[in-house]
Amino acid sequence: MADTKSKGFRTVSDSGKDKMEYQRQIQEHRMNVLKRIIVATVTILLLVGGTALYMSLRLYTDYDLRASAERSDTKATQFKEFQSNILKYSNDGASYTGHDNEMIWNQTYEMSNPTVDICGGYLVIYDKKGKDIYILNKKGLLHNIETNHPITQVSIAAQGTIAVLMDNQSRGLLSLYDKEGNVLVNGAIHSEKGGYPVAIALSDDGIKLGVSILNVKEGVVKSTLAFYNFGTVGENAIDHMVSVTTYDDMFIPELDFVSEEYMLAIADTGIMVFEGTQTPKEAARIEFMEEVKSVFHNKNYIGVISANNDEEIHNIIRIYDLKGKKVMEESTDVEYSRAELLSSNEVCIANRTICDIYTIRGVYKFHYEFEEELYSVISGGSALNYTFILDGITEQVRLK
């Protein structure tokens, strides 16, 4: 028999002490691996977070052109975003195109003062002070209506119902139509205290109607704000009128339901926010403290631009939420001609050649001076993508 000791073999001990040492080494190795994973993860998160923070706070002054399409429009053409595409309209017709200028539909008409109202997937184009109304959606014309009296204003709901305020010399007339042009409601609008209706707003659900009535007697201005409900709540009310409030020393020329629940009443002294699903009540008020140059809004926020006495800083931009809380205040020296809240909830201040964009939290995001005349800016669905509608060309871009 061979001697195993001469081969250099050793007997491995399986004592408890050796097992504990082996387990300690495994645990130590696992901890080292875990530490390396944690360090690597934190480093990646810091890099990603830092990059995201830098991207969200930086000022962009240029862009990459992703696609462009040439157009031939008249100087009178106006542009609006509708269902993620572009609505173009002028005195002799309207067209609906993609961002690549590919035609979706075209509608001809003749109007002296074409005016547009949009809600959800429906839009109405009407001739202000004329008699023509066109109800459309993203597929094209649904119905056209010719009224018997000059049109003061048309407001459309999310299912295509429209409210039409007309001028009949000594009184205002109101008609409600469905999207097929059938008359739903017809009658005169008046206040017990007299006056003349100057603005209307139809809620997104087509049930509530706000009417602003102006009354001027012996140099004293008063406005009456009446709410009508054409649902079950208003069935037992006289003429469906569920509330009426008179405001002294106030002119309210503009109303707008921004949802089924919220309506804005824009007056010469401030903005009132009304809230309620059936009978809206005043829930917040934004008082004008300085000379106001512009008021603009979307479904979520209200913008006010006020004059500033500082010669270097011409304007103050303030943004409020629908509760009346101020969420942004910034100054600008741009002599602007347009101010709007984009669908991305960003603030766009522009003139013929300059465009400034701010985030809703006040970050100065973009500044650019164009060689061509700028007509419109449309957000492109992501943080850095936009569509610029310029003279003769539409550009799809990404900020850089």
HELIX and SHEET records of a PDB file:
HELIX    1   1 THR A    4  LYS A    7  5                                   4    
HELIX    2   2 GLY A   16  LEU A   57  1                                  42    
HELIX    3   3 THR A  232  GLY A  234  5                                   3    
HELIX    4   4 ILE A  238  HIS A  240  5                                   3    
SHEET    1   A 4 TYR A  63  GLU A  70  0                                        
SHEET    2   A 4 ILE A 393  LEU A 399 -1                                        
SHEET    3   A 4 ASN A 385  LEU A 390 -1                                        
SHEET    4   A 4 LEU A 374  SER A 379 -1                                        
SHEET    1   B 4 GLN A  78  PHE A  82  0                                        
SHEET    2   B 4 ASN A  85  SER A  90 -1                                        
SHEET    3   B 4 GLY A  93  THR A  97 -1                                        
SHEET    4   B 4 MET A 103  THR A 108 -1                                        
SHEET    1   C 4 PRO A 114  CYS A 119  0                                        
SHEET    2   C 4 TYR A 122  ASP A 127 -1                                        
SHEET    3   C 4 ASP A 132  ASN A 137 -1                                        
SHEET    4   C 4 GLY A 140  GLU A 146 -1                                        
SHEET    1   D 4 ILE A 151  ILE A 156  0                                        
SHEET    2   D 4 ILE A 162  ASN A 168 -1                                        
SHEET    3   D 4 ARG A 171  TYR A 177 -1                                        
SHEET    4   D 4 VAL A 183  ILE A 189 -1                                        
SHEET    1   E 4 TYR A 196  LEU A 202  0                                        
SHEET    2   E 4 LYS A 208  LYS A 217 -1                                        
SHEET    3   E 4 VAL A 220  ASN A 229 -1                                        
SHEET    4   E 4 MET A 241  ASP A 248 -1                                        
SHEET    1   F 4 GLU A 254  PHE A 257  0                                        
SHEET    2   F 4 TYR A 262  ILE A 266 -1                                        
SHEET    3   F 4 GLY A 270  GLU A 275 -1                                        
SHEET    4   F 4 LYS A 281  GLU A 287 -1                                        
SHEET    1   G 4 VAL A 292  HIS A 297  0                                        
SHEET    2   G 4 TYR A 301  ALA A 307 -1                                        
SHEET    3   G 4 ASN A 315  ASP A 321 -1                                        
SHEET    4   G 4 LYS A 326  THR A 332 -1                                        
SHEET    1   H 4 ARG A 338  LEU A 341  0                                        
SHEET    2   H 4 VAL A 347  ALA A 350 -1                                        
SHEET    3   H 4 ILE A 354  TYR A 358 -1                                        
SHEET    4   H 4 TYR A 364  GLU A 369 -1                                        
END                                                                             
